[in-house]
Amino acid sequence: MNPPIDVIILAASKYADSSETSEEYAAANAASYAKELIRGFTMDDLTNSIASIRGTETIVPPLMEPKVPPFEAHQFPRHGNAILLVIPTANESKGRLIRKAFEGQKLMGVAVHSMIVPFDSGVGEQPYNEAGVLGAHSRISNVLRHLDAPEYQETFLSKGIGTLIVASIESFIQLDNVDRPTDYGVVVIHNATVGKTAACLSWGATVPPAYVNRARRFGFEGNPNHGRVTVGQILAAHVPGLDKANWQAVLAGRSRYDLLSDAISHLTIPW
């Protein structure tokens, strides 16, 4: 018989104080992760090699047209005819995809200045169902509410900005109204100067339900569609060498970024 293994789990809280709420949150997180760590030692429905999981999933068309809630109207200064593109993400790959799309569709004689500024989605690390669209909407709304900061005002003036566009990509897992869990990407582009919005879904990659179920057992950020742990993290933890951000390339044979690029290329930018 193998000797018992001692495991120490440190409880971490996202709250800055040491209140009872903070301690309860940390304790709940620690208990959840401890339970899943122990469960992981005995689960036999999760593979542990790239060879055994390669090509086991499929690429499927978009489920529906995304329904993006209207954005609050904002008035921004206009100092010329240049365009300021703001991309609210910390993901450089998604930022490059958006910039490439704008470069391919740019207006003749109009300069486009872009910046990547991380903003929270408010839908957890792993959005499910409608939380994907709401996450993209939230990132864009957060940008619009913060553009009165001095650094933005200086950019508007120095670059001769006359049009503000904010573009966001949010990846999510669709669970409702599908035969098998599916990873999609939603692209939302909002022209805040003229109040026009364009949006689309990428083609999706199906996901092994066992990994989705395990990701969901790590809990949620106050809403069952706002997951704390991504399915990609679970996949990468069980399959050494698998890219948690682009597992689709192995499981379904298409890169996540290829799927997103195709979607953006068919989306008309609301200049």
N, C-alpha and C positions, 0 to 999 in steps of 0.2 A: 504494500500500500504506500502511495506517495505521501510524504509528510504534508501537513497543512501549510497553507501559504498565508502569511500575515500581510494584509493590505491596509495601508493608511490612506484615507481620502480626506483631503483638506477642503473645508467648506468655504466657498467664496461668495460674496454678495456684491451685487451691482450698486447697492446703496452706499453713500459716503458716510453715513452716521453709524452708530452702534445701537440703534433703537431695537425694540422688540421685533418690529416688522423686518428689520434687516437680518436679525438673527434667525427668525423663522424662515425667511427666504433662503438663507444660506443652508440651514438645516434641511429644508425640503429638497434643495438642489443636490446636496450630498447624498441624501437617502435615495434619490432617483438614480443618480449615477452609480451608486454602490449596487443597487438592485440590478441595473442593466449590465454592470461588469460581471457580476456573478452569473447572470442569465447567459451572457455571452460565452462562458466557459462550457456550457452544456448544450447550446443550440446546434443542431445538426442540419438545419435547412438553409444555412448560409455557406456558400462555397468559399474557398480560400486560395484560388488560383485564377490567373487571367485566362489560361487555356480552357478551363471548364466553364467560364462565363462568357467568353468571346462569341459574338454573334447570336446570343440567346434572345435578344430583343429586336423589335422592329421599329421602323420609322412610319409615322402615321400623319395624315393631313390635319390641318387645324380643325378643332372641334367646332368653333363658332367665331363670329366677329366679336372682338372685345367691346364691351360697353363701358366707356370711360365717363365718369361723372364730370359735369361741367367744372371748369376752374373759376375761382374767384377773379374778378376783373381787377387789374392793377394799372396804374398810370406810371410810365417810366419816361425819363427825359429823352429827347431826340436831338442829337447833335450832328447828324449827317445821314448818309444812306448805307453805312456799313452794318453788318449783322454780327451780333454777339450770340454765339452758341454756348450754352452752359450745359454741362453733362454731370448730373448729380450722382456720382458713383466713385468708389475707390477701386473699381475693377478696370485696370488699364486696357484689357482686351476688349471689353465692351465699349470703352471710350474710343478705341481705335476704329471699331466697326462703325460707330456713329459718324466719326470724322470722315471716314472713307466714303460713306453714303452722301454726305454733304458735299464733299469734293467732287463726286461724280455728277451731282445735280446742281452745282452752284450756278448762280445767275451771272450772265456776262457783265463784266465791269463792276461787280459788287464784291467788296472784300468781306470775308467771313473770318472773324476772330473767335477762337474757341478756348474754353477752359474747363478743366475737370475739377469739381468741388464736391467732396463726399458729403452726402446728406442721408440721414436715416430713413428707412422705408416705413418703419412703424409696424411691420408685419412679421417680425421675427426673422431668424436666420433661414427658415424654410417655409415659404408661403405655400398654402394649398388653396385650390379652387379660386374663388373670386379675390382672394387676398393678393394674387399676382398683379391684377390690374390696379387694385387699391394701393399696392406698394409703389408702383410706378407713379401713380397719381400723387401719392404722398410726397415722394422725393421732389417732384416738380413743384408742388405747392409750397414745400419748405424753401425751395430756392426763391420763389416769387416773394415770399414773406421776408426774406433776408437781403434783398437786393438794394435796400436803402443804406446799407453799410458804406462807409467812406471809400473803401477800396473799389467797390463796384461803381460808385458815382464817378470816381477818377477814371475808371476804364471807359465808361460811357463817353466822357468828355474827350479824353486823349485819343481814343480810337475812332471818334466820329460815329458813334453807334446810333442808328435810327430804328433798328428792329431787334427785338429780343426773342430768341427761340430757346426753349429748354427741351432736351430729349433724354428719355430714360428707357433702360431695358431692365425688366424684372423676370427672372426665371422662377417657375413655380411647378408644383405637382398637381395635376388634375385628378381628383378622386371621384367626383360626382359625374354621373351620366356617361361613364366610359366603361368598357369591358375590362380594362387593365390600367392601373395607375400609369399616368403619362406625364413626362417632363416637357413643358412648353416654355417658350420665351414670349413675352409681350413687349412690343415696342410702342412707346407713346411719344409723339413729338407735338409740342404746343407752342404756337406763335403767340406770345403774350401781348404783342403790340397790336395785332389785328383780331385777336381772340379766336383763332382757328386751331383745330386739333386734328391730327391724323394718328391712327393706331392700327396695329395688325398683330396677329399671332404667327409665330414660326410653326413649321412642321414640328411634331413632337417625337420623342423617343420613349417607348414603353419602359416600365421599371419593374423589376421583380418585386412582387408584393411583400415578400418576407423582409426586405430591406426597408421598405416604406413603413411597415408595421413596427420595426425596431426603432426607426428614427422617431416615430410618433410616441413611443414609450418613454422617450427622454423628456416629454412634457411640452408645454406651450406657454407663450407669453400672454396669458389672459384670454386667449381665444383659440379654439381647436383648429383654426386655419393658420395660426401663427406659430410654427414649430421652432423649438430651440436648437435643434440639431438638423443639419441638412442630410438628405439621403446620400449625397456624394460623400460626406464624411463617413457615414456608416459603410458604404461600399469600399472606400479606400482603407478603412480600418481592418476590414476582413480580407481584402484582396491586395496583397503587397504589390507595389508598382503601379497600381491603378491611380489615375489622376482624378482627384475628387471634384475638380472643376470641369472636367471634360471626359467623364466616364462613358458618355454616349458614343464616342469614337470606337470604343472597344465592344461595348454591349450591343450596339445597334449599327455599327459600321459607318456612322456619319458624325463628324465633329459638331459639337454644340455651336461652335462659332461659324461653321459653314451654314448651318440651319438658320442662325440669326442673320447672317449676311444675305442669304437668299430672301428672307422676309423683308429686310430693310430695302433691298434693291427694288422691290415691287411696291414700295410705299412712296406716294407722292408727297414731298415735303411741302408743308403749308407756308410758302414764302409770304 
